[in-house]
Amino acid sequence: MTLASNITNARKSMHISQEELAKMLDVNQTYISQVERGVRVPTVALLEQIADVLECSVDGLLGRTITKQSLERNC
């Protein structure tokens, strides 16, 4: 899964429209559409805000999983 599809899926699972998400993040709805289509990549700061609004982790949006082994390696 890609960042774009992970954001889309998380947003839809919370029953939030692109317009509603855009308002929560103080960005334009067109920007959210571009992020969800993979045309644009949000800044780290905005990605953190998206994760907060969608009640998930940045790692989750990036498609990363944290394993016990990676924690032991201090990754």
C-alpha beads as a LAMMPS data file, in Angstrom:
LAMMPS data file: protein, C-alpha beads

75 atoms
74 bonds

1 atom types
1 bond types

-500.0 500.0 xlo xhi
-500.0 500.0 ylo yhi
-500.0 500.0 zlo zhi

Masses

1 110.0

Atoms # bond

1 1 1 0.000 0.000 0.000
2 1 1 1.165 3.502 -0.724
3 1 1 1.010 6.616 1.401
4 1 1 -1.710 7.979 -0.866
5 1 1 -3.927 4.916 -0.561
6 1 1 -3.283 4.619 3.182
7 1 1 -4.444 8.195 3.736
8 1 1 -7.505 7.612 1.555
9 1 1 -8.418 4.392 3.349
10 1 1 -7.936 5.914 6.809
11 1 1 -10.011 8.962 5.883
12 1 1 -12.817 6.856 4.452
13 1 1 -12.828 4.519 7.449
14 1 1 -13.522 7.551 9.639
15 1 1 -16.290 8.715 7.258
16 1 1 -14.523 12.027 6.626
17 1 1 -14.769 13.706 3.231
18 1 1 -11.777 15.260 1.512
19 1 1 -13.346 18.654 2.116
20 1 1 -13.772 17.972 5.835
21 1 1 -10.179 16.750 6.147
22 1 1 -8.942 19.814 4.283
23 1 1 -10.803 22.109 6.690
24 1 1 -9.381 20.272 9.719
25 1 1 -5.872 20.692 8.315
26 1 1 -6.397 24.243 7.039
27 1 1 -5.500 23.288 3.460
28 1 1 -7.404 23.288 0.189
29 1 1 -9.521 20.261 -0.777
30 1 1 -7.623 20.134 -4.069
31 1 1 -4.408 19.574 -2.111
32 1 1 -5.947 16.592 -0.280
33 1 1 -7.104 15.185 -3.618
34 1 1 -3.578 15.524 -5.011
35 1 1 -2.079 13.807 -1.956
36 1 1 -4.568 10.950 -2.239
37 1 1 -3.787 10.532 -5.945
38 1 1 -0.047 10.507 -5.246
39 1 1 0.543 13.724 -7.193
40 1 1 1.842 15.569 -4.119
41 1 1 3.552 14.399 -0.957
42 1 1 2.701 16.191 2.292
43 1 1 5.416 17.755 4.401
44 1 1 6.443 15.894 7.534
45 1 1 4.583 18.435 9.660
46 1 1 1.394 18.010 7.641
47 1 1 1.784 14.237 7.642
48 1 1 1.887 14.357 11.449
49 1 1 -1.295 16.453 11.458
50 1 1 -3.007 14.036 9.064
51 1 1 -2.058 11.116 11.325
52 1 1 -3.456 12.950 14.358
53 1 1 -6.750 13.772 12.645
54 1 1 -7.112 10.238 11.268
55 1 1 -6.124 8.740 14.644
56 1 1 -3.275 6.656 13.316
57 1 1 0.497 6.774 13.324
58 1 1 2.759 8.292 10.701
59 1 1 4.378 4.856 10.404
60 1 1 0.956 3.380 9.710
61 1 1 0.287 5.922 6.965
62 1 1 3.689 5.157 5.483
63 1 1 2.875 1.452 5.521
64 1 1 5.583 0.655 8.046
65 1 1 5.188 -1.732 10.931
66 1 1 7.183 -1.702 14.101
67 1 1 8.525 -5.075 15.107
68 1 1 10.226 -6.207 18.267
69 1 1 13.426 -6.728 16.281
70 1 1 13.445 -3.156 14.961
71 1 1 12.928 -1.798 18.473
72 1 1 15.847 -3.872 19.708
73 1 1 18.039 -2.370 16.962
74 1 1 16.893 1.136 18.016
75 1 1 15.433 1.752 14.553

Bonds

1 1 1 2
2 1 2 3
3 1 3 4
4 1 4 5
5 1 5 6
6 1 6 7
7 1 7 8
8 1 8 9
9 1 9 10
10 1 10 11
11 1 11 12
12 1 12 13
13 1 13 14
14 1 14 15
15 1 15 16
16 1 16 17
17 1 17 18
18 1 18 19
19 1 19 20
20 1 20 21
21 1 21 22
22 1 22 23
23 1 23 24
24 1 24 25
25 1 25 26
26 1 26 27
27 1 27 28
28 1 28 29
29 1 29 30
30 1 30 31
31 1 31 32
32 1 32 33
33 1 33 34
34 1 34 35
35 1 35 36
36 1 36 37
37 1 37 38
38 1 38 39
39 1 39 40
40 1 40 41
41 1 41 42
42 1 42 43
43 1 43 44
44 1 44 45
45 1 45 46
46 1 46 47
47 1 47 48
48 1 48 49
49 1 49 50
50 1 50 51
51 1 51 52
52 1 52 53
53 1 53 54
54 1 54 55
55 1 55 56
56 1 56 57
57 1 57 58
58 1 58 59
59 1 59 60
60 1 60 61
61 1 61 62
62 1 62 63
63 1 63 64
64 1 64 65
65 1 65 66
66 1 66 67
67 1 67 68
68 1 68 69
69 1 69 70
70 1 70 71
71 1 71 72
72 1 72 73
73 1 73 74
74 1 74 75
